[in-house]
Amino acid sequence: MQKPHLTLDTETELLDQLRAYTALDNPIRLRAYILIHDAPGLPFREIVKDLGVESGLLAYHVAVLKAANVIQVDYQRSGRETTAYRLTKRGEEIYTAMFRKRRAHPRRSRVEARHSTPAR
């Protein structure tokens, strides 16, 4: 039986994919990942509220997702909000592969609702 031939590029790609999938192998991280997909730009404290977890615990899990290159954080200032989370290109690719038939959750984030101006 022949061993599969892996080049450095394919091995690196495979390891990156495995890191990403391993990072999503936790219920809190998976829920945060899906929430960030469904409401890009969501601030940290909104994720804490939506998931109902302690901020320190979420900070750990967000760091794991960020290290696996599935989410990115943008630092912004809009009132008290200073962070906004969204999926990276890798995160979007993995989301598509995992949830081909899933539609984004129809709810708008509380942040979007709060910052939008009502129609007159």
KOLGU-4560 file (N, C-alpha, C; in nm, 3 decimals, padded with zeros to 5 digits):
<recs>
<n_xx: 00.084 n_yy: -00.118 n_zz: 00.000 ca_xx: 00.000 ca_yy: 00.000 ca_zz: 00.000 c_xx: 00.088 c_yy: 00.125 c_zz: 00.000 mol: A seq: 1 type: MET>
<n_xx: 00.059 n_yy: 00.215 n_zz: -00.092 ca_xx: 00.138 ca_yy: 00.337 ca_zz: -00.102 c_xx: 00.088 c_yy: 00.442 c_zz: -00.004 mol: A seq: 2 type: GLN>
<n_xx: 00.183 n_yy: 00.515 n_zz: 00.049 ca_xx: 00.147 ca_yy: 00.628 ca_zz: 00.135 c_xx: 00.105 c_yy: 00.745 c_zz: 00.046 mol: A seq: 3 type: LYS>
<n_xx: 00.006 n_yy: 00.825 n_zz: 00.092 ca_xx: -00.029 ca_yy: 00.943 ca_zz: 00.012 c_xx: 00.088 c_yy: 01.041 c_zz: 00.009 mol: A seq: 4 type: PRO>
<n_xx: 00.108 n_yy: 01.098 n_zz: -00.106 ca_xx: 00.217 ca_yy: 01.194 ca_zz: -00.121 c_xx: 00.166 c_yy: 01.334 c_zz: -00.085 mol: A seq: 5 type: HIS>
<n_xx: 00.225 n_yy: 01.392 n_zz: 00.019 ca_xx: 00.187 ca_yy: 01.527 ca_zz: 00.061 c_xx: 00.303 c_yy: 01.621 c_zz: 00.033 mol: A seq: 6 type: LEU>
<n_xx: 00.273 n_yy: 01.728 n_zz: -00.034 ca_xx: 00.374 ca_yy: 01.833 ca_zz: -00.052 c_xx: 00.364 c_yy: 01.926 c_zz: 00.068 mol: A seq: 7 type: THR>
<n_xx: 00.458 n_yy: 02.012 n_zz: 00.082 ca_xx: 00.456 ca_yy: 02.107 ca_zz: 00.192 c_xx: 00.331 c_yy: 02.195 c_zz: 00.187 mol: A seq: 8 type: LEU>
<n_xx: 00.293 n_yy: 02.236 n_zz: 00.066 ca_xx: 00.173 ca_yy: 02.320 ca_zz: 00.050 c_xx: 00.046 c_yy: 02.247 c_zz: 00.091 mol: A seq: 9 type: ASP>
<n_xx: 00.029 n_yy: 02.123 n_zz: 00.045 ca_xx: -00.093 ca_yy: 02.049 ca_zz: 00.079 c_xx: -00.093 c_yy: 02.011 c_zz: 00.226 mol: A seq: 10 type: THR>
<n_xx: 00.021 n_yy: 01.983 n_zz: 00.282 ca_xx: 00.029 ca_yy: 01.951 ca_zz: 00.425 c_xx: -00.008 c_yy: 02.073 c_zz: 00.508 mol: A seq: 11 type: GLU>
<n_xx: 00.042 n_yy: 02.189 n_zz: 00.470 ca_xx: 00.010 ca_yy: 02.312 ca_zz: 00.541 c_xx: -00.139 c_yy: 02.343 c_zz: 00.532 mol: A seq: 12 type: THR>
<n_xx: -00.195 n_yy: 02.328 n_zz: 00.413 ca_xx: -00.338 ca_yy: 02.351 ca_zz: 00.392 c_xx: -00.421 c_yy: 02.255 c_zz: 00.477 mol: A seq: 13 type: GLU>
<n_xx: -00.382 n_yy: 02.130 n_zz: 00.479 ca_xx: -00.454 ca_yy: 02.029 ca_zz: 00.557 c_xx: -00.447 c_yy: 02.061 c_zz: 00.706 mol: A seq: 14 type: LEU>
<n_xx: -00.331 n_yy: 02.099 n_zz: 00.754 ca_xx: -00.316 ca_yy: 02.134 ca_zz: 00.895 c_xx: -00.400 c_yy: 02.258 c_zz: 00.931 mol: A seq: 15 type: LEU>
<n_xx: -00.405 n_yy: 02.356 n_zz: 00.842 ca_xx: -00.489 ca_yy: 02.475 ca_zz: 00.865 c_xx: -00.636 c_yy: 02.437 c_zz: 00.875 mol: A seq: 16 type: ASP>
<n_xx: -00.681 n_yy: 02.349 n_zz: 00.786 ca_xx: -00.821 ca_yy: 02.304 ca_zz: 00.791 c_xx: -00.850 c_yy: 02.228 c_zz: 00.919 mol: A seq: 17 type: GLN>
<n_xx: -00.759 n_yy: 02.141 n_zz: 00.958 ca_xx: -00.778 ca_yy: 02.065 ca_zz: 01.081 c_xx: -00.782 c_yy: 02.156 c_zz: 01.204 mol: A seq: 18 type: LEU>
<n_xx: -00.698 n_yy: 02.258 n_zz: 01.207 ca_xx: -00.700 ca_yy: 02.355 ca_zz: 01.317 c_xx: -00.836 c_yy: 02.425 c_zz: 01.325 mol: A seq: 19 type: ARG>
<n_xx: -00.888 n_yy: 02.464 n_zz: 01.208 ca_xx: -01.016 ca_yy: 02.534 ca_zz: 01.204 c_xx: -01.130 c_yy: 02.443 c_zz: 01.252 mol: A seq: 20 type: ALA>
<n_xx: -01.135 n_yy: 02.321 n_zz: 01.201 ca_xx: -01.240 ca_yy: 02.229 ca_zz: 01.243 c_xx: -01.227 c_yy: 02.193 c_zz: 01.391 mol: A seq: 21 type: TYR>
<n_xx: -01.104 n_yy: 02.177 n_zz: 01.439 ca_xx: -01.083 ca_yy: 02.147 ca_zz: 01.581 c_xx: -01.131 c_yy: 02.263 c_zz: 01.667 mol: A seq: 22 type: THR>
<n_xx: -01.108 n_yy: 02.386 n_zz: 01.623 ca_xx: -01.154 ca_yy: 02.502 ca_zz: 01.699 c_xx: -01.306 c_yy: 02.505 c_zz: 01.709 mol: A seq: 23 type: ALA>
<n_xx: -01.373 n_yy: 02.452 n_zz: 01.610 ca_xx: -01.520 ca_yy: 02.452 ca_zz: 01.610 c_xx: -01.579 c_yy: 02.331 c_zz: 01.682 mol: A seq: 24 type: LEU>
<n_xx: -01.493 n_yy: 02.246 n_zz: 01.735 ca_xx: -01.537 ca_yy: 02.125 ca_zz: 01.805 c_xx: -01.563 c_yy: 02.155 c_zz: 01.954 mol: A seq: 25 type: ASP>
<n_xx: -01.639 n_yy: 02.259 n_zz: 01.977 ca_xx: -01.678 ca_yy: 02.299 ca_zz: 02.112 c_xx: -01.811 c_yy: 02.372 c_zz: 02.099 mol: A seq: 26 type: ASN>
<n_xx: -01.910 n_yy: 02.340 n_zz: 02.182 ca_xx: -02.042 ca_yy: 02.401 ca_zz: 02.165 c_xx: -02.043 c_yy: 02.554 c_zz: 02.176 mol: A seq: 27 type: PRO>
<n_xx: -01.965 n_yy: 02.609 n_zz: 02.267 ca_xx: -01.963 ca_yy: 02.755 ca_zz: 02.283 c_xx: -01.900 c_yy: 02.820 c_zz: 02.161 mol: A seq: 28 type: ILE>
<n_xx: -01.788 n_yy: 02.765 n_zz: 02.115 ca_xx: -01.722 ca_yy: 02.821 ca_zz: 01.997 c_xx: -01.808 c_yy: 02.806 c_zz: 01.873 mol: A seq: 29 type: ARG>
<n_xx: -01.872 n_yy: 02.692 n_zz: 01.858 ca_xx: -01.957 ca_yy: 02.671 ca_zz: 01.741 c_xx: -02.075 c_yy: 02.769 c_zz: 01.742 mol: A seq: 30 type: LEU>
<n_xx: -02.138 n_yy: 02.788 n_zz: 01.858 ca_xx: -02.249 ca_yy: 02.883 ca_zz: 01.867 c_xx: -02.202 c_yy: 03.025 c_zz: 01.838 mol: A seq: 31 type: ARG>
<n_xx: -02.086 n_yy: 03.064 n_zz: 01.891 ca_xx: -02.031 ca_yy: 03.197 ca_zz: 01.866 c_xx: -02.000 c_yy: 03.215 c_zz: 01.717 mol: A seq: 32 type: ALA>
<n_xx: -01.942 n_yy: 03.113 n_zz: 01.656 ca_xx: -01.908 ca_yy: 03.115 ca_zz: 01.513 c_xx: -02.033 c_yy: 03.136 c_zz: 01.429 mol: A seq: 33 type: TYR>
<n_xx: -02.139 n_yy: 03.061 n_zz: 01.457 ca_xx: -02.263 ca_yy: 03.074 ca_zz: 01.381 c_xx: -02.326 c_yy: 03.211 c_zz: 01.405 mol: A seq: 34 type: ILE>
<n_xx: -02.323 n_yy: 03.258 n_zz: 01.528 ca_xx: -02.377 ca_yy: 03.390 ca_zz: 01.560 c_xx: -02.302 c_yy: 03.500 c_zz: 01.485 mol: A seq: 35 type: LEU>
<n_xx: -02.171 n_yy: 03.490 n_zz: 01.480 ca_xx: -02.089 ca_yy: 03.588 ca_zz: 01.408 c_xx: -02.117 c_yy: 03.581 c_zz: 01.258 mol: A seq: 36 type: ILE>
<n_xx: -02.138 n_yy: 03.462 n_zz: 01.207 ca_xx: -02.174 ca_yy: 03.448 ca_zz: 01.065 c_xx: -02.308 c_yy: 03.517 c_zz: 01.038 mol: A seq: 37 type: HIS>
<n_xx: -02.405 n_yy: 03.493 n_zz: 01.126 ca_xx: -02.540 ca_yy: 03.546 ca_zz: 01.104 c_xx: -02.550 c_yy: 03.697 c_zz: 01.127 mol: A seq: 38 type: ASP>
<n_xx: -02.460 n_yy: 03.752 n_zz: 01.206 ca_xx: -02.463 ca_yy: 03.896 ca_zz: 01.235 c_xx: -02.321 c_yy: 03.952 c_zz: 01.232 mol: A seq: 39 type: ALA>
<n_xx: -02.261 n_yy: 03.964 n_zz: 01.113 ca_xx: -02.124 ca_yy: 04.016 ca_zz: 01.105 c_xx: -02.114 c_yy: 04.155 c_zz: 01.167 mol: A seq: 40 type: PRO>
<n_xx: -02.003 n_yy: 04.179 n_zz: 01.235 ca_xx: -01.984 ca_yy: 04.308 ca_zz: 01.299 c_xx: -02.036 c_yy: 04.312 c_zz: 01.441 mol: A seq: 41 type: GLY>
<n_xx: -02.080 n_yy: 04.199 n_zz: 01.492 ca_xx: -02.136 ca_yy: 04.192 ca_zz: 01.627 c_xx: -02.029 c_yy: 04.222 c_zz: 01.731 mol: A seq: 42 type: LEU>
<n_xx: -02.057 n_yy: 04.313 n_zz: 01.825 ca_xx: -01.960 ca_yy: 04.343 ca_zz: 01.930 c_xx: -01.953 c_yy: 04.232 c_zz: 02.035 mol: A seq: 43 type: PRO>
<n_xx: -01.843 n_yy: 04.228 n_zz: 02.105 ca_xx: -01.817 ca_yy: 04.125 ca_zz: 02.205 c_xx: -01.928 c_yy: 04.115 c_zz: 02.308 mol: A seq: 44 type: PHE>
<n_xx: -01.970 n_yy: 04.225 n_zz: 02.364 ca_xx: -02.070 ca_yy: 04.216 ca_zz: 02.472 c_xx: -02.205 c_yy: 04.166 c_zz: 02.422 mol: A seq: 45 type: ARG>
<n_xx: -02.236 n_yy: 04.186 n_zz: 02.295 ca_xx: -02.359 ca_yy: 04.131 ca_zz: 02.238 c_xx: -02.348 c_yy: 03.979 c_zz: 02.224 mol: A seq: 46 type: GLU>
<n_xx: -02.230 n_yy: 03.931 n_zz: 02.190 ca_xx: -02.209 ca_yy: 03.787 ca_zz: 02.181 c_xx: -02.224 c_yy: 03.725 c_zz: 02.320 mol: A seq: 47 type: ILE>
<n_xx: -02.167 n_yy: 03.792 n_zz: 02.421 ca_xx: -02.180 ca_yy: 03.745 ca_zz: 02.559 c_xx: -02.328 c_yy: 03.733 c_zz: 02.597 mol: A seq: 48 type: VAL>
<n_xx: -02.405 n_yy: 03.838 n_zz: 02.567 ca_xx: -02.548 ca_yy: 03.836 ca_zz: 02.600 c_xx: -02.622 c_yy: 03.726 c_zz: 02.526 mol: A seq: 49 type: LYS>
<n_xx: -02.597 n_yy: 03.716 n_zz: 02.396 ca_xx: -02.669 ca_yy: 03.618 ca_zz: 02.315 c_xx: -02.637 c_yy: 03.474 c_zz: 02.355 mol: A seq: 50 type: ASP>
<n_xx: -02.513 n_yy: 03.448 n_zz: 02.392 ca_xx: -02.474 ca_yy: 03.312 ca_zz: 02.429 c_xx: -02.499 c_yy: 03.282 c_zz: 02.577 mol: A seq: 51 type: LEU>
<n_xx: -02.510 n_yy: 03.387 n_zz: 02.659 ca_xx: -02.534 ca_yy: 03.367 ca_zz: 02.802 c_xx: -02.416 c_yy: 03.304 c_zz: 02.874 mol: A seq: 52 type: GLY>
<n_xx: -02.295 n_yy: 03.347 n_zz: 02.837 ca_xx: -02.174 ca_yy: 03.297 ca_zz: 02.903 c_xx: -02.100 c_yy: 03.413 c_zz: 02.967 mol: A seq: 53 type: VAL>
<n_xx: -02.009 n_yy: 03.382 n_zz: 03.056 ca_xx: -01.926 ca_yy: 03.484 ca_zz: 03.120 c_xx: -01.828 c_yy: 03.542 c_zz: 03.017 mol: A seq: 54 type: GLU>
<n_xx: -01.798 n_yy: 03.670 n_zz: 03.033 ca_xx: -01.711 ca_yy: 03.736 ca_zz: 02.935 c_xx: -01.570 c_yy: 03.675 c_zz: 02.931 mol: A seq: 55 type: SER>
<n_xx: -01.517 n_yy: 03.633 n_zz: 03.045 ca_xx: -01.384 ca_yy: 03.570 ca_zz: 03.047 c_xx: -01.382 c_yy: 03.439 c_zz: 02.970 mol: A seq: 56 type: GLY>
<n_xx: -01.488 n_yy: 03.361 n_zz: 02.985 ca_xx: -01.498 ca_yy: 03.235 ca_zz: 02.912 c_xx: -01.509 c_yy: 03.260 c_zz: 02.763 mol: A seq: 57 type: LEU>
<n_xx: -01.591 n_yy: 03.357 n_zz: 02.725 ca_xx: -01.605 ca_yy: 03.388 ca_zz: 02.583 c_xx: -01.474 c_yy: 03.442 c_zz: 02.526 mol: A seq: 58 type: LEU>
<n_xx: -01.403 n_yy: 03.524 n_zz: 02.602 ca_xx: -01.276 ca_yy: 03.579 ca_zz: 02.555 c_xx: -01.179 c_yy: 03.465 c_zz: 02.520 mol: A seq: 59 type: ALA>
<n_xx: -01.176 n_yy: 03.361 n_zz: 02.603 ca_xx: -01.091 ca_yy: 03.245 ca_zz: 02.575 c_xx: -01.134 c_yy: 03.180 c_zz: 02.443 mol: A seq: 60 type: TYR>
<n_xx: -01.264 n_yy: 03.153 n_zz: 02.428 ca_xx: -01.313 ca_yy: 03.083 ca_zz: 02.310 c_xx: -01.296 c_yy: 03.167 c_zz: 02.183 mol: A seq: 61 type: HIS>
<n_xx: -01.314 n_yy: 03.295 n_zz: 02.192 ca_xx: -01.293 ca_yy: 03.384 ca_zz: 02.077 c_xx: -01.146 c_yy: 03.382 c_zz: 02.037 mol: A seq: 62 type: VAL>
<n_xx: -01.057 n_yy: 03.378 n_zz: 02.135 ca_xx: -00.913 ca_yy: 03.372 ca_zz: 02.105 c_xx: -00.879 c_yy: 03.243 c_zz: 02.031 mol: A seq: 63 type: ALA>
<n_xx: -00.943 n_yy: 03.132 n_zz: 02.067 ca_xx: -00.920 ca_yy: 03.005 ca_zz: 01.997 c_xx: -00.967 c_yy: 03.016 c_zz: 01.852 mol: A seq: 64 type: VAL>
<n_xx: -01.085 n_yy: 03.073 n_zz: 01.831 ca_xx: -01.137 ca_yy: 03.090 ca_zz: 01.695 c_xx: -01.048 c_yy: 03.183 c_zz: 01.612 mol: A seq: 65 type: LEU>
<n_xx: -00.999 n_yy: 03.287 n_zz: 01.677 ca_xx: -00.911 ca_yy: 03.382 ca_zz: 01.608 c_xx: -00.778 c_yy: 03.315 c_zz: 01.572 mol: A seq: 66 type: LYS>
<n_xx: -00.722 n_yy: 03.237 n_zz: 01.664 ca_xx: -00.596 ca_yy: 03.167 ca_zz: 01.638 c_xx: -00.610 c_yy: 03.065 c_zz: 01.526 mol: A seq: 67 type: ALA>
<n_xx: -00.731 n_yy: 03.009 n_zz: 01.511 ca_xx: -00.757 ca_yy: 02.913 ca_zz: 01.404 c_xx: -00.790 c_yy: 02.983 c_zz: 01.273 mol: A seq: 68 type: ALA>
<n_xx: -00.789 n_yy: 03.115 n_zz: 01.273 ca_xx: -00.814 ca_yy: 03.197 ca_zz: 01.154 c_xx: -00.953 c_yy: 03.177 c_zz: 01.094 mol: A seq: 69 type: ASN>
<n_xx: -01.054 n_yy: 03.159 n_zz: 01.181 ca_xx: -01.191 ca_yy: 03.150 ca_zz: 01.130 c_xx: -01.271 c_yy: 03.277 c_zz: 01.159 mol: A seq: 70 type: VAL>
<n_xx: -01.224 n_yy: 03.357 n_zz: 01.254 ca_xx: -01.287 ca_yy: 03.487 ca_zz: 01.279 c_xx: -01.179 c_yy: 03.593 c_zz: 01.284 mol: A seq: 71 type: ILE>
<n_xx: -01.221 n_yy: 03.717 n_zz: 01.263 ca_xx: -01.130 ca_yy: 03.830 ca_zz: 01.279 c_xx: -01.201 c_yy: 03.933 c_zz: 01.365 mol: A seq: 72 type: GLN>
<n_xx: -01.122 n_yy: 04.015 n_zz: 01.428 ca_xx: -01.178 ca_yy: 04.121 ca_zz: 01.511 c_xx: -01.133 c_yy: 04.254 c_zz: 01.453 mol: A seq: 73 type: VAL>
<n_xx: -01.229 n_yy: 04.344 n_zz: 01.441 ca_xx: -01.199 ca_yy: 04.481 ca_zz: 01.399 c_xx: -01.220 c_yy: 04.569 c_zz: 01.521 mol: A seq: 74 type: ASP>
<n_xx: -01.123 n_yy: 04.651 n_zz: 01.549 ca_xx: -01.134 ca_yy: 04.741 ca_zz: 01.662 c_xx: -01.189 c_yy: 04.874 c_zz: 01.613 mol: A seq: 75 type: TYR>
<n_xx: -01.305 n_yy: 04.913 n_zz: 01.667 ca_xx: -01.371 ca_yy: 05.037 ca_zz: 01.628 c_xx: -01.424 c_yy: 05.105 c_zz: 01.754 mol: A seq: 76 type: GLN>
<n_xx: -01.452 n_yy: 05.231 n_zz: 01.741 ca_xx: -01.516 ca_yy: 05.298 ca_zz: 01.853 c_xx: -01.643 c_yy: 05.363 c_zz: 01.802 mol: A seq: 77 type: ARG>
<n_xx: -01.752 n_yy: 05.320 n_zz: 01.863 ca_xx: -01.884 ca_yy: 05.378 ca_zz: 01.834 c_xx: -01.957 c_yy: 05.378 c_zz: 01.967 mol: A seq: 78 type: SER>
<n_xx: -01.946 n_yy: 05.485 n_zz: 02.039 ca_xx: -01.999 ca_yy: 05.485 ca_zz: 02.176 c_xx: -01.907 c_yy: 05.398 c_zz: 02.259 mol: A seq: 79 type: GLY>
<n_xx: -01.966 n_yy: 05.299 n_zz: 02.327 ca_xx: -01.886 ca_yy: 05.209 ca_zz: 02.409 c_xx: -01.836 c_yy: 05.086 c_zz: 02.333 mol: A seq: 80 type: ARG>
<n_xx: -01.893 n_yy: 05.059 n_zz: 02.218 ca_xx: -01.854 ca_yy: 04.941 ca_zz: 02.142 c_xx: -01.713 c_yy: 04.961 c_zz: 02.085 mol: A seq: 81 type: GLU>
<n_xx: -01.625 n_yy: 04.865 n_zz: 02.111 ca_xx: -01.490 ca_yy: 04.880 ca_zz: 02.061 c_xx: -01.443 c_yy: 04.763 c_zz: 01.976 mol: A seq: 82 type: THR>
<n_xx: -01.521 n_yy: 04.657 n_zz: 01.968 ca_xx: -01.482 ca_yy: 04.543 ca_zz: 01.886 c_xx: -01.598 c_yy: 04.500 c_zz: 01.798 mol: A seq: 83 type: THR>
<n_xx: -01.564 n_yy: 04.447 n_zz: 01.683 ca_xx: -01.664 ca_yy: 04.392 ca_zz: 01.593 c_xx: -01.605 c_yy: 04.264 c_zz: 01.534 mol: A seq: 84 type: ALA>
<n_xx: -01.680 n_yy: 04.157 n_zz: 01.539 ca_xx: -01.632 ca_yy: 04.027 ca_zz: 01.493 c_xx: -01.698 c_yy: 03.989 c_zz: 01.362 mol: A seq: 85 type: TYR>
<n_xx: -01.621 n_yy: 03.925 n_zz: 01.275 ca_xx: -01.673 ca_yy: 03.873 ca_zz: 01.149 c_xx: -01.589 c_yy: 03.752 c_zz: 01.110 mol: A seq: 86 type: ARG>
<n_xx: -01.643 n_yy: 03.671 n_zz: 01.019 ca_xx: -01.569 ca_yy: 03.553 ca_zz: 00.973 c_xx: -01.459 c_yy: 03.597 c_zz: 00.876 mol: A seq: 87 type: LEU>
<n_xx: -01.350 n_yy: 03.526 n_zz: 00.880 ca_xx: -01.244 ca_yy: 03.545 ca_zz: 00.782 c_xx: -01.283 c_yy: 03.471 c_zz: 00.653 mol: A seq: 88 type: THR>
<n_xx: -01.201 n_yy: 03.484 n_zz: 00.552 ca_xx: -01.225 ca_yy: 03.410 ca_zz: 00.428 c_xx: -01.226 c_yy: 03.260 c_zz: 00.458 mol: A seq: 89 type: LYS>
<n_xx: -01.131 n_yy: 03.216 n_zz: 00.537 ca_xx: -01.125 ca_yy: 03.074 ca_zz: 00.577 c_xx: -01.253 c_yy: 03.036 c_zz: 00.653 mol: A seq: 90 type: ARG>
<n_xx: -01.298 n_yy: 03.123 n_zz: 00.743 ca_xx: -01.419 ca_yy: 03.097 ca_zz: 00.819 c_xx: -01.541 c_yy: 03.085 c_zz: 00.729 mol: A seq: 91 type: GLY>
<n_xx: -01.549 n_yy: 03.170 n_zz: 00.628 ca_xx: -01.660 ca_yy: 03.163 ca_zz: 00.531 c_xx: -01.655 c_yy: 03.033 c_zz: 00.451 mol: A seq: 92 type: GLU>
<n_xx: -01.535 n_yy: 02.993 n_zz: 00.409 ca_xx: -01.520 ca_yy: 02.869 ca_zz: 00.333 c_xx: -01.565 c_yy: 02.749 c_zz: 00.416 mol: A seq: 93 type: GLU>
<n_xx: -01.525 n_yy: 02.746 n_zz: 00.541 ca_xx: -01.562 ca_yy: 02.635 ca_zz: 00.628 c_xx: -01.712 c_yy: 02.637 c_zz: 00.656 mol: A seq: 94 type: ILE>
<n_xx: -01.767 n_yy: 02.756 n_zz: 00.675 ca_xx: -01.911 ca_yy: 02.766 ca_zz: 00.699 c_xx: -01.988 c_yy: 02.709 c_zz: 00.580 mol: A seq: 95 type: TYR>
<n_xx: -01.946 n_yy: 02.745 n_zz: 00.460 ca_xx: -02.011 ca_yy: 02.696 ca_zz: 00.339 c_xx: -02.000 c_yy: 02.543 c_zz: 00.331 mol: A seq: 96 type: THR>
<n_xx: -01.884 n_yy: 02.490 n_zz: 00.362 ca_xx: -01.864 ca_yy: 02.345 ca_zz: 00.357 c_xx: -01.947 c_yy: 02.273 c_zz: 00.462 mol: A seq: 97 type: ALA>
<n_xx: -01.961 n_yy: 02.331 n_zz: 00.580 ca_xx: -02.034 ca_yy: 02.266 ca_zz: 00.689 c_xx: -02.185 c_yy: 02.282 c_zz: 00.678 mol: A seq: 98 type: MET>
<n_xx: -02.229 n_yy: 02.398 n_zz: 00.631 ca_xx: -02.372 ca_yy: 02.430 ca_zz: 00.637 c_xx: -02.427 c_yy: 02.468 c_zz: 00.500 mol: A seq: 99 type: PHE>
<n_xx: -02.400 n_yy: 02.390 n_zz: 00.400 ca_xx: -02.444 ca_yy: 02.424 ca_zz: 00.264 c_xx: -02.592 c_yy: 02.457 c_zz: 00.256 mol: A seq: 100 type: ARG>
<n_xx: -02.674 n_yy: 02.384 n_zz: 00.330 ca_xx: -02.819 ca_yy: 02.402 ca_zz: 00.319 c_xx: -02.876 c_yy: 02.495 c_zz: 00.425 mol: A seq: 101 type: LYS>
<n_xx: -02.797 n_yy: 02.538 n_zz: 00.521 ca_xx: -02.846 ca_yy: 02.625 ca_zz: 00.628 c_xx: -02.854 c_yy: 02.768 c_zz: 00.579 mol: A seq: 102 type: ARG>
<n_xx: -02.961 n_yy: 02.833 n_zz: 00.612 ca_xx: -02.973 ca_yy: 02.976 ca_zz: 00.581 c_xx: -02.933 c_yy: 03.055 c_zz: 00.703 mol: A seq: 103 type: ARG>
<n_xx: -02.890 n_yy: 03.177 n_zz: 00.682 ca_xx: -02.855 ca_yy: 03.265 ca_zz: 00.793 c_xx: -02.979 c_yy: 03.288 c_zz: 00.878 mol: A seq: 104 type: ALA>
<n_xx: -02.959 n_yy: 03.301 n_zz: 01.005 ca_xx: -03.069 ca_yy: 03.327 ca_zz: 01.096 c_xx: -03.133 c_yy: 03.460 c_zz: 01.058 mol: A seq: 105 type: HIS>
<n_xx: -03.266 n_yy: 03.465 n_zz: 01.051 ca_xx: -03.331 ca_yy: 03.586 ca_zz: 01.000 c_xx: -03.326 c_yy: 03.707 c_zz: 01.093 mol: A seq: 106 type: PRO>
<n_xx: -03.291 n_yy: 03.688 n_zz: 01.217 ca_xx: -03.294 ca_yy: 03.802 ca_zz: 01.309 c_xx: -03.183 c_yy: 03.900 c_zz: 01.279 mol: A seq: 107 type: ARG>
<n_xx: -03.212 n_yy: 04.025 n_zz: 01.298 ca_xx: -03.106 ca_yy: 04.126 ca_zz: 01.293 c_xx: -03.048 c_yy: 04.134 c_zz: 01.432 mol: A seq: 108 type: ARG>
<n_xx: -02.922 n_yy: 04.161 n_zz: 01.441 ca_xx: -02.862 ca_yy: 04.172 ca_zz: 01.573 c_xx: -02.919 c_yy: 04.294 c_zz: 01.644 mol: A seq: 109 type: SER>
<n_xx: -02.913 n_yy: 04.288 n_zz: 01.774 ca_xx: -02.960 ca_yy: 04.403 ca_zz: 01.853 c_xx: -02.882 c_yy: 04.529 c_zz: 01.817 mol: A seq: 110 type: ARG>
<n_xx: -02.757 n_yy: 04.511 n_zz: 01.783 ca_xx: -02.673 ca_yy: 04.626 ca_zz: 01.746 c_xx: -02.725 c_yy: 04.688 c_zz: 01.618 mol: A seq: 111 type: VAL>
<n_xx: -02.755 n_yy: 04.605 n_zz: 01.518 ca_xx: -02.808 ca_yy: 04.658 ca_zz: 01.392 c_xx: -02.939 c_yy: 04.730 c_zz: 01.416 mol: A seq: 112 type: GLU>
<n_xx: -03.026 n_yy: 04.670 n_zz: 01.496 ca_xx: -03.156 ca_yy: 04.730 ca_zz: 01.523 c_xx: -03.140 c_yy: 04.862 c_zz: 01.597 mol: A seq: 113 type: ALA>
<n_xx: -03.046 n_yy: 04.867 n_zz: 01.690 ca_xx: -03.025 ca_yy: 04.987 ca_zz: 01.770 c_xx: -02.969 c_yy: 05.102 c_zz: 01.687 mol: A seq: 114 type: ARG>
<n_xx: -02.884 n_yy: 05.068 n_zz: 01.590 ca_xx: -02.817 ca_yy: 05.173 ca_zz: 01.511 c_xx: -02.891 c_yy: 05.212 c_zz: 01.383 mol: A seq: 115 type: HIS>
<n_xx: -02.993 n_yy: 05.136 n_zz: 01.348 ca_xx: -03.066 ca_yy: 05.172 ca_zz: 01.227 c_xx: -03.168 c_yy: 05.281 c_zz: 01.258 mol: A seq: 116 type: SER>
<n_xx: -03.194 n_yy: 05.362 n_zz: 01.162 ca_xx: -03.292 ca_yy: 05.470 ca_zz: 01.181 c_xx: -03.426 c_yy: 05.423 c_zz: 01.131 mol: A seq: 117 type: THR>
<n_xx: -03.531 n_yy: 05.446 n_zz: 01.206 ca_xx: -03.663 ca_yy: 05.399 ca_zz: 01.164 c_xx: -03.712 c_yy: 05.478 c_zz: 01.041 mol: A seq: 118 type: PRO>
<n_xx: -03.788 n_yy: 05.407 n_zz: 00.958 ca_xx: -03.845 ca_yy: 05.473 ca_zz: 00.839 c_xx: -03.955 c_yy: 05.568 c_zz: 00.882 mol: A seq: 119 type: ALA>
<n_xx: -03.964 n_yy: 05.679 n_zz: 00.817 ca_xx: -04.065 ca_yy: 05.778 ca_zz: 00.854 c_xx: -04.167 c_yy: 05.791 c_zz: 00.747 mol: A seq: 120 type: ARG>
</recs>
